[in-house]
């Protein structure tokens, strides 16, 4: 699966954007699953 985003606002307003590295979470858990959206994105149920 590949997701692409258009970031014109970032390119046109650089002062509104800061690059950050992701921070892993301790004890992360799934609190909601949108099965319809997952199906639309092609994410198999076994992945969730």
C-alpha positions as CSV (number, residue, x, y, z in Angstrom):
1,X,0.0,0.0,0.0
2,X,1.3,3.5,-0.9
3,X,-0.2,6.7,0.5
4,X,0.8,10.0,-1.1
5,X,0.0,13.5,0.2
6,X,0.0,16.9,-1.4
7,X,1.8,19.3,0.8
8,X,1.4,22.7,-0.9
9,X,0.7,24.5,2.4
10,X,4.0,23.3,3.7
11,X,5.8,24.5,0.6
12,X,4.0,27.8,0.5
13,X,4.1,28.5,4.2
14,X,7.4,27.0,5.5
15,X,7.1,28.7,8.9
16,X,4.0,26.6,9.7
17,X,5.9,23.3,9.3
18,X,8.5,21.5,11.5
19,X,10.0,18.2,10.6
20,X,9.8,15.7,13.5
21,X,10.9,12.1,13.8
22,X,8.2,9.7,15.0
23,X,8.4,8.7,18.6
24,X,7.5,5.1,19.6
25,X,4.8,4.7,22.2
26,X,5.0,2.5,25.2
27,X,2.1,0.1,25.6
28,X,0.4,1.3,22.4
29,X,-3.0,-0.1,21.8
30,X,-5.7,0.0,19.2
31,X,-8.7,2.0,20.5
32,X,-10.8,2.1,17.3
33,X,-10.9,0.2,14.1
34,X,-12.8,1.5,11.1
35,X,-13.4,-1.8,9.1
36,X,-15.1,0.0,6.2
37,X,-12.1,2.4,5.7
38,X,-9.6,-0.4,6.1
39,X,-11.4,-2.3,3.4
40,X,-11.4,0.8,1.2
41,X,-7.6,1.2,1.7
42,X,-7.1,-2.5,1.0
43,X,-5.8,-3.3,4.6
44,X,-6.6,-6.9,5.3
45,X,-8.6,-7.7,8.6
46,X,-5.8,-9.9,9.8
47,X,-3.4,-6.9,9.8
48,X,-5.5,-5.2,12.4
